[in-house]
């Protein structure tokens, strides 16, 4: 079983390629998702982004047309090495902030030196998370739609513990991003708006 994110503009081609690999594929709509079952026993389940339910015909083009980004939503990416926050209207970025914070790597030193190093490292990480929370609170104030998050789960969860952010509704998929930079944020926007497909190959052991 594998999971892939497919941009809406490429979804029809993706289904055609699936049929080319696995044979004639029947499409059905099940529980708000588009399901495909191929002659060789392989299957896929495609879900719209932003937890939207699909209720149209079992058709790849119609399903792709159902991909619509909310009018007001957010992105929150956090790792120890940095953060990125964006507020979006559809696929347009209204405001964003990308920041880096230096957090020292691990040390091989032992004893008290290691303990001091660990305390310093924890303090640096805490400062990074506080900075991320400050910018998220500013940019996402009054947000009406959902948030898509990614990075280190414990880091994101710590940022979301900020009282100013506890009202945010975080949706799947979780984005496993590297240290956030501007290019990473832009790719995360594409991924957040993509169709979420789970594929089960019949020949998988």
MISEPA-144447 format. One line per 10 residues: number of its first residue (from 1); their letters; for each residue x, y, z of C-alpha. Coordinates in nm, 4 decimals. Example, Ala and Ser with C-alpha at 12.3 -4.5 7.8 and 13.67 -1.06 7.14 Angstrom:
1> AS> 1.2300/-0.4500/0.7800 ~ 1.3670/-0.1060/0.7140
This chain:
1> XXXXXXXXXX> 0.0000/0.0000/0.0000 ~ 0.1382/0.3385/-0.0994 ~ 0.0110/0.6952/-0.0646 ~ 0.0682/0.9642/-0.3251 ~ -0.0404/1.3253/-0.3707 ~ -0.1586/1.4027/-0.7230 ~ -0.2289/1.7615/-0.8375 ~ -0.5815/1.7958/-0.9754 ~ -0.4525/1.8913/-1.3221 ~ -0.2698/1.5566/-1.3438
11> XXXXXXXXXX> -0.5329/1.3297/-1.1937 ~ -0.6983/1.2203/-1.5210 ~ -0.3573/1.1264/-1.6598 ~ -0.2783/0.9433/-1.3353 ~ -0.5928/0.7286/-1.3728 ~ -0.5055/0.6560/-1.7365 ~ -0.1574/0.5475/-1.6301 ~ -0.3084/0.3275/-1.3577 ~ -0.5251/0.1581/-1.6219 ~ -0.2200/0.1166/-1.8436
21> XXXXXXXXXX> -0.0329/-0.0637/-1.5674 ~ -0.3153/-0.2721/-1.4203 ~ -0.5756/-0.3219/-1.6918 ~ -0.9364/-0.2093/-1.7262 ~ -1.0353/-0.0226/-1.4104 ~ -1.3890/0.0306/-1.2869 ~ -1.4618/0.3503/-1.0944 ~ -1.7142/0.3922/-0.8132 ~ -1.7920/0.6576/-0.5549 ~ -1.7692/0.5237/-0.1997
31> XXXXXXXXXX> -1.7969/0.7277/0.1206 ~ -1.7126/1.0537/-0.0533 ~ -1.4090/0.9108/-0.2327 ~ -1.3409/0.7889/-0.5859 ~ -1.2446/0.4217/-0.5807 ~ -1.0851/0.2267/-0.8614 ~ -1.0620/-0.1520/-0.8994 ~ -0.8489/-0.2966/-1.1811 ~ -0.8663/-0.6323/-1.3606 ~ -0.5454/-0.7508/-1.1938
41> XXXXXXXXXX> -0.6877/-0.6907/-0.8451 ~ -0.5064/-0.3623/-0.7794 ~ -0.7122/-0.0827/-0.6269 ~ -0.6918/0.2848/-0.5425 ~ -0.8916/0.5257/-0.3315 ~ -0.8745/0.8975/-0.4105 ~ -0.9921/1.1652/-0.1711 ~ -1.0379/1.5364/-0.2254 ~ -0.8156/1.7707/-0.0237 ~ -0.9436/1.9692/0.2753
51> XXXXXXXXXX> -1.1609/1.6773/0.3927 ~ -1.4153/1.7486/0.1191 ~ -1.6564/1.4699/0.0195 ~ -1.7142/1.3884/-0.3464 ~ -2.0734/1.3146/-0.4483 ~ -2.0524/1.3332/-0.8271 ~ -2.0339/1.0708/-1.0990 ~ -1.7616/0.8017/-1.0927 ~ -1.5470/0.9922/-1.3388 ~ -1.1847/1.1078/-1.3114
61> XXXXXXXXXX> -1.2473/1.4433/-1.4818 ~ -1.5470/1.5211/-1.2633 ~ -1.3578/1.4205/-0.9527 ~ -1.0604/1.6435/-1.0427 ~ -1.2996/1.9337/-1.0992 ~ -1.4111/1.8904/-0.7385 ~ -1.0733/2.0038/-0.6058 ~ -1.1380/2.3499/-0.4645 ~ -0.9207/2.5224/-0.2069 ~ -1.1040/2.7109/0.0700
71> XXXXXXXXXX> -1.1368/3.0852/0.0524 ~ -0.9501/3.1254/0.3806 ~ -0.7050/2.8624/0.5046 ~ -0.3542/2.8246/0.6428 ~ -0.0285/2.6321/0.6225 ~ 0.1916/2.5645/0.9249 ~ 0.5275/2.3912/0.8805 ~ 0.7610/2.3490/1.1770 ~ 1.0906/2.1734/1.2331 ~ 1.3678/2.2464/1.4812
81> XXXXXXXXXX> 1.5596/2.4238/1.2067 ~ 1.2832/2.6634/1.1110 ~ 0.9187/2.7327/1.0387 ~ 0.6892/2.8579/0.7658 ~ 0.3404/3.0019/0.8053 ~ 0.1068/3.1143/0.5298 ~ -0.2482/3.2397/0.4987 ~ -0.4153/3.1645/0.1701 ~ -0.7243/3.2503/-0.0305 ~ -0.7749/2.9611/-0.2680
91> XXXXXXXXXX> -0.4314/2.8987/-0.4174 ~ -0.3177/3.2578/-0.3676 ~ -0.0878/3.3434/-0.0769 ~ -0.2269/3.6399/0.1175 ~ 0.0557/3.6610/0.3720 ~ 0.3439/3.4398/0.4777 ~ 0.6523/3.4203/0.6945 ~ 0.9493/3.1861/0.6703 ~ 1.2033/3.1843/0.9514 ~ 1.5110/2.9917/1.0513
101> XXXXXXXXXX> 1.6392/2.9372/1.4004 ~ 1.9774/2.7881/1.4864 ~ 1.9402/2.4760/1.6983 ~ 2.2668/2.2986/1.7728 ~ 2.3079/1.9357/1.6750 ~ 2.3819/1.6595/1.9183 ~ 2.7165/1.6338/2.0963 ~ 2.9284/1.3339/2.1885 ~ 3.0480/1.5001/2.5060 ~ 2.9439/1.3356/2.8324
111> XXXXXXXXXX> 2.8742/1.4329/3.1918 ~ 2.7896/1.7892/3.2859 ~ 2.8984/1.9219/2.9465 ~ 2.6392/1.7045/2.7781 ~ 2.3711/1.8177/3.0213 ~ 2.4511/2.1852/2.9629 ~ 2.4516/2.1254/2.5891 ~ 2.1132/1.9510/2.6051 ~ 1.9640/2.2377/2.8080 ~ 2.0994/2.4916/2.5589
121> XXXXXXXXXX> 1.9630/2.2902/2.2673 ~ 1.6197/2.2610/2.4320 ~ 1.6144/2.6360/2.4968 ~ 1.7021/2.7085/2.1350 ~ 1.4254/2.4780/2.0130 ~ 1.1768/2.6381/2.2526 ~ 1.2667/2.9842/2.1214 ~ 1.2169/2.8602/1.7662 ~ 0.8724/2.7249/1.8516 ~ 0.7768/3.0475/2.0281
131> XXXXXXXXXX> 0.8762/3.2459/1.7194 ~ 0.6679/3.0136/1.5021 ~ 0.3688/3.0536/1.7351 ~ 0.4006/3.4332/1.7348 ~ 0.3958/3.4537/1.3563 ~ 0.1183/3.1943/1.3272 ~ -0.0961/3.3874/1.5751 ~ -0.0426/3.7071/1.3769 ~ -0.0983/3.5638/1.0286 ~ -0.3813/3.3225/1.1126
141> XXXXXXXXXX> -0.5806/3.5477/1.3445 ~ -0.9514/3.5057/1.2775 ~ -0.8919/3.2256/1.0284 ~ -1.2242/3.0848/0.9059 ~ -1.0935/2.7739/0.7289 ~ -0.8668/2.4798/0.8093 ~ -0.4925/2.4493/0.8517 ~ -0.2665/2.1956/0.6803 ~ 0.0449/2.1197/0.8846 ~ 0.3754/1.9464/0.8279
151> XXXXXXXXXX> 0.7277/1.8907/0.9550 ~ 0.8024/1.7368/1.2943 ~ 0.4778/1.6362/1.4636 ~ 0.6037/1.7053/1.8194 ~ 0.7268/2.0483/1.7051 ~ 0.3965/2.1369/1.5396 ~ 0.1991/2.0081/1.8371 ~ 0.4067/2.2225/2.0733 ~ 0.3444/2.5302/1.8587 ~ -0.0299/2.4566/1.8500
161> XXXXXXXXXX> -0.0363/2.4388/2.2308 ~ -0.0121/2.8182/2.2262 ~ -0.3523/2.9431/2.3539 ~ -0.3785/3.1776/2.0548 ~ -0.3724/2.8802/1.8167 ~ -0.5842/2.6177/1.9896 ~ -0.8905/2.7117/1.7836 ~ -0.7242/2.6065/1.4578 ~ -0.8636/2.2991/1.2816 ~ -0.5727/2.0923/1.1443
171> XXXXXXXXXX> -0.6565/1.8563/0.8568 ~ -0.4824/1.5672/0.6833 ~ -0.2666/1.5016/0.4927 ~ 0.0341/1.5570/0.7129 ~ 0.3166/1.6979/0.4995 ~ 0.6609/1.5411/0.5725 ~ 0.8652/1.8468/0.4730 ~ 1.2373/1.9219/0.5220 ~ 1.3489/2.2364/0.7076 ~ 1.1048/2.5015/0.5837
181> XXXXXXXXXX> 1.2335/2.7442/0.3222 ~ 1.0418/2.9521/0.0690 ~ 1.0566/2.6744/-0.1933 ~ 0.9400/2.4188/0.0650 ~ 0.6426/2.6393/0.1524 ~ 0.5493/2.6751/-0.2150 ~ 0.5637/2.2981/-0.2661 ~ 0.3557/2.2466/0.0488 ~ 0.0852/2.4668/-0.1040 ~ 0.0751/2.2399/-0.4093
191> XXXXXXXXXX> 0.0691/1.9257/-0.1943 ~ -0.2056/2.0566/0.0339 ~ -0.4293/2.1165/-0.2687 ~ -0.3588/1.7767/-0.4267 ~ -0.5732/1.4644/-0.4454 ~ -0.4793/1.2096/-0.1788 ~ -0.4519/0.8651/-0.3373 ~ -0.3912/0.5335/-0.1596 ~ -0.2869/0.2533/-0.3946 ~ -0.2886/-0.1194/-0.3181
201> XXXXX> -0.1067/-0.3281/-0.5792 ~ -0.2290/-0.6818/-0.6256 ~ 0.1267/-0.8142/-0.6529 ~ 0.2373/-0.6497/-0.3271 ~ 0.3634/-0.9108/-0.0828
